[in-house]
Amino acid sequence: MNLQFRKLVMDFIKFAWHGQSKLWVIFWVCGPLLVVLIKFINNITGNELGAVHRISNLLCLFIYFVILWRCALNTKHKILGYIVRVFVAIFIIACACIIYEKEFSVPKKGPVFIDYRQQPATTTYINRQKN
């Protein structure tokens, strides 16, 4: 890479991290680029790095949301900044709920499937097998 281009990119990241970039640049340019970058890296490495993918994706999203939060008020209409901050808070809470549900939930025990094909008049329960 060219040294000037590298310095330009690093200065942009530094300004964004300190909340000095414009909101529209972070929201409409960096957001889609981040999604494309994550998808590209996940497609190159494949699915054998499942936990590594999840952790790296969460780290990228966390960094993006911190930058988005810090740059939220760098807009002409301050109400847009507050809307973005509400959006970030809701999205972080939703991500935390999804992670908690997937990683820490206790598997349900008991009847999970009703098979009506064998005996139409009665129900047969099939218990979920432990993995």
C-alpha positions in Angstrom: 0.0 0.0 0.0 1.1 3.5 -0.6 2.3 5.3 2.5 0.1 8.3 1.9 -3.0 6.1 1.5 -2.2 4.2 4.7 -1.8 7.5 6.6 -5.1 8.8 5.2 -6.9 5.6 6.3 -5.3 5.7 9.8 -6.2 9.4 10.2 -9.8 8.6 9.2 -10.0 5.8 11.7 -8.5 8.0 14.4 -10.9 10.9 13.7 -13.8 8.5 13.7 -12.8 6.8 16.9 -12.5 10.2 18.6 -16.0 11.2 17.3 -14.8 13.8 14.9 -16.2 12.4 11.7 -19.6 13.3 10.1 -22.5 11.0 11.0 -23.5 10.4 7.4 -20.1 9.1 6.5 -20.0 6.7 9.4 -23.6 5.5 9.0 -23.9 5.3 5.2 -20.3 4.5 4.1 -18.5 2.7 6.9 -21.5 0.6 7.9 -22.0 -1.1 4.5 -18.3 -1.4 4.0 -18.0 -3.2 7.3 -20.7 -5.6 6.4 -19.0 -6.4 3.1 -15.7 -6.8 4.8 -17.1 -9.2 7.4 -18.9 -11.3 4.7 -15.7 -11.4 2.6 -13.6 -12.6 5.4 -16.1 -15.2 6.5 -16.4 -16.5 2.9 -12.6 -16.8 2.5 -12.0 -18.6 5.8 -15.0 -20.9 5.6 -17.1 -22.3 8.4 -14.4 -24.2 10.2 -13.8 -21.1 12.4 -17.3 -20.8 13.9 -16.4 -19.3 17.3 -13.6 -17.2 15.9 -16.1 -15.8 13.3 -18.6 -14.9 16.0 -16.1 -13.2 18.2 -14.5 -11.2 15.4 -17.9 -10.2 14.0 -19.0 -9.0 17.5 -15.8 -7.1 17.9 -16.2 -5.4 14.6 -19.8 -4.5 15.4 -18.8 -3.3 18.9 -16.2 -1.0 17.4 -18.6 0.3 14.7 -21.3 1.0 17.4 -18.8 2.9 19.6 -17.7 5.0 16.6 -21.4 5.5 15.6 -22.3 6.6 19.1 -19.4 9.0 19.4 -20.1 10.6 15.9 -23.9 10.7 16.4 -24.1 14.4 17.2 -21.9 15.5 14.3 -24.9 16.4 12.1 -26.8 19.5 11.3 -30.0 18.2 12.9 -29.3 17.0 16.4 -32.5 14.9 16.5 -30.9 12.5 14.0 -28.0 12.0 16.4 -30.4 11.1 19.2 -32.3 8.7 16.9 -29.0 7.0 15.9 -28.1 6.7 19.6 -31.5 5.1 20.4 -31.0 2.7 17.4 -27.5 1.7 18.7 -28.8 1.1 22.2 -31.7 -1.0 21.0 -29.5 -3.0 18.6 -26.9 -3.7 21.4 -29.7 -4.9 23.8 -31.1 -7.1 21.0 -27.6 -8.6 20.3 -27.1 -9.2 24.0 -30.4 -11.0 24.3 -29.7 -13.2 21.2 -26.2 -14.1 22.5 -27.6 -14.9 25.9 -30.4 -17.1 24.4 -28.0 -19.0 22.2 -25.1 -19.5 24.5 -26.6 -19.7 28.0 -30.1 -21.1 27.6 -30.9 -24.4 29.2 -32.3 -27.0 26.7 -36.0 -27.7 27.2 -36.9 -31.1 28.5 -40.2 -32.9 28.0 -42.5 -33.2 25.0 -41.2 -31.3 22.0 -42.9 -33.0 19.1 -46.4 -34.4 18.5 -46.6 -37.2 15.9 -50.1 -37.6 14.6 -49.1 -39.9 11.7 -48.9 -43.1 13.8 -52.1 -42.9 15.9 -54.6 -40.2 14.7 -56.7 -40.5 17.9 -53.9 -40.2 20.4 -50.7 -38.2 20.6 -47.2 -39.6 20.9 -44.5 -37.6 22.4 -40.9 -37.8 21.3 -38.4 -36.4 23.8 -35.4 -34.5 22.5 -32.2 -36.5 22.7 -29.1 -35.1 24.4 -26.4 -34.0 22.1 
